[in-house]
Amino acid sequence: MTNLTSSETSSHCSNCRDAIIRVLPIPGLYEYAIRLDYSPEQRLWLAKCGPKFERAVCRNRVIPFFRQVWRDWFIEWPGAIQSTPTQTEKEFKQMRADEEHRKIEIFTLYIMGLKNRWIENGPPPQNWTQVRVFAKLHELEEMIMWQFKLVEHYFVEIEEHWNVENLGL
């Protein structure tokens, strides 16, 4: 997870070198970094929030939306992100990296869904041009990159945990 970029499409956009999902206005150049599993129940839960996400995007309220979704997600599925008194520092860092990985993926899943809705299946929001749609999707990509940069240190600190060999790919 330390390297979420791809060199294949970086030459198409100089500002996209570090992009995670690369929402470009060129058909076929959409890349996504989804590596975690989601149960049918979790997918349904995420899907139910899809219309709220679209409204949040149109109203420029994306960060508050995700803060709420992330909070609710980890209440519903606390899983391995609960700290314990006997946890070592390395285990804590790994737990935090796992939590941040899930957050980034949830954000990415919603962007993928919105891209699918607005570009592939339509229609985009009322009175939105295709240029505006791509600009907004690019803005969302910038937001996810900003979010990743905020938590990147967790991945760097436990880099051996995020080696490709350990991801089961």
C-alpha positions in Angstrom: 0.0 0.0 0.0 3.0 2.3 0.1 2.8 2.7 -3.6 -0.7 3.4 -4.8 0.3 4.9 -8.1 0.8 3.4 -11.5 3.3 4.6 -14.1 1.1 3.5 -17.0 -1.0 6.6 -17.1 1.1 9.2 -15.2 2.4 10.5 -18.5 -1.1 11.6 -19.5 -1.3 14.2 -16.8 1.7 15.7 -15.1 -0.4 16.5 -11.9 -1.7 12.9 -11.8 1.7 11.2 -11.0 0.6 10.5 -7.5 -3.0 9.9 -8.1 -4.7 6.9 -6.6 -7.6 6.6 -8.9 -6.9 8.9 -11.8 -10.3 10.2 -12.8 -9.3 11.6 -16.2 -11.7 12.8 -18.9 -10.3 10.1 -21.2 -12.4 6.9 -21.5 -10.6 3.8 -20.2 -8.0 5.5 -17.9 -9.7 4.9 -14.6 -7.6 3.1 -12.1 -8.7 2.0 -8.6 -6.8 0.6 -5.7 -9.4 -1.6 -4.0 -7.8 -4.5 -2.1 -10.0 -5.2 0.9 -13.0 -7.5 1.0 -16.5 -6.3 1.7 -19.3 -8.6 2.8 -22.7 -8.3 1.1 -24.0 -6.6 4.2 -21.2 -4.1 4.2 -21.7 -3.4 0.5 -25.4 -2.8 1.0 -24.7 -0.5 4.0 -22.3 1.5 1.8 -24.8 1.6 -1.1 -27.5 3.0 1.1 -25.3 6.0 1.7 -24.6 6.6 -2.0 -27.4 9.2 -2.5 -26.2 11.1 0.6 -22.7 11.1 -0.9 -23.9 12.5 -4.2 -25.7 15.3 -2.3 -22.6 15.9 -0.2 -20.5 16.2 -3.4 -23.0 18.6 -5.0 -23.1 20.7 -1.9 -19.3 20.7 -1.3 -19.8 18.8 2.0 -17.6 15.7 1.2 -15.3 15.8 4.3 -18.2 16.0 6.8 -19.9 13.2 5.0 -16.9 10.9 5.2 -16.2 11.7 8.8 -19.7 10.5 9.6 -19.5 7.4 7.3 -16.2 6.4 8.8 -17.4 6.9 12.4 -20.6 4.9 11.6 -18.6 2.2 9.8 -16.2 1.5 12.6 -19.1 1.4 15.1 -20.9 -1.1 12.9 -17.8 -3.2 12.1 -15.1 -2.5 14.7 -13.2 -5.6 13.6 -9.4 -5.4 14.1 -9.3 -1.6 14.8 -9.8 -1.8 18.5 -6.8 -1.1 20.6 -6.0 -3.2 23.7 -4.0 -2.5 26.8 -1.5 -5.2 25.9 -1.0 -4.0 22.3 2.6 -3.3 21.3 3.6 -0.1 19.5 4.0 -2.0 16.3 0.6 -3.7 16.6 -0.9 -0.2 17.3 0.7 1.2 14.2 -0.5 -1.8 12.1 -4.0 -1.3 13.5 -4.0 2.4 12.6 -2.6 1.6 9.1 -5.4 -1.0 8.6 -8.0 1.6 9.8 -6.7 4.3 7.4 -6.5 1.8 4.6 -10.2 1.0 5.1 -11.1 4.7 5.1 -9.2 5.4 1.9 -10.9 2.4 0.3 -14.4 3.5 1.4 -13.7 7.0 -0.1 -12.5 5.3 -3.3 -15.5 3.1 -3.5 -17.8 6.1 -3.3 -15.9 7.9 -6.0 -16.0 4.8 -8.2 -19.8 4.7 -7.7 -20.2 8.3 -8.5 -18.0 8.1 -11.6 -20.1 5.1 -12.7 -23.3 6.9 -12.1 -22.4 10.3 -13.7 -20.3 9.1 -16.6 -21.2 5.6 -17.6 -24.9 5.4 -16.6 -25.9 9.1 -16.3 -27.3 11.4 -15.8 -25.0 13.8 -14.0 -26.5 16.4 -11.7 -29.0 18.8 -13.3 -27.3 21.6 -15.2 -23.8 20.0 -14.9 -21.7 19.8 -18.0 -19.3 16.9 -18.7 -16.5 19.3 -18.0 -17.9 20.1 -14.6 -18.4 16.4 -13.8 -14.8 15.6 -14.6 -13.6 18.6 -12.7 -15.6 17.5 -9.6 -14.3 13.9 -9.9 -10.8 15.3 -10.2 -11.4 17.4 -7.1 -12.5 14.3 -5.2 -9.3 12.5 -6.3 -7.3 15.4 -5.0 -9.2 15.1 -1.7 -8.4 11.4 -1.4 -4.7 12.1 -2.2 -4.7 14.8 0.6 -6.3 12.3 3.0 -3.7 9.7 2.0 -0.9 12.2 2.6 -2.3 12.9 6.1 -2.0 9.2 7.1 0.9 8.0 4.8 3.3 7.9 7.8 1.3 4.9 9.2 2.1 2.9 6.0 5.7 4.0 5.9 6.2 3.0 9.5 5.0 -0.5 8.9 6.1 -0.9 5.3 6.9 -4.6 5.6 3.2 -5.2 6.4 2.2 -3.6 3.1 4.5 -5.5 0.8 2.7 -6.9 -2.2 3.6 -10.4 -1.0 1.7 -9.9 2.2 -1.5 -8.6 0.4 -2.4 -11.9 -1.2 -2.5 -10.4 -4.7 
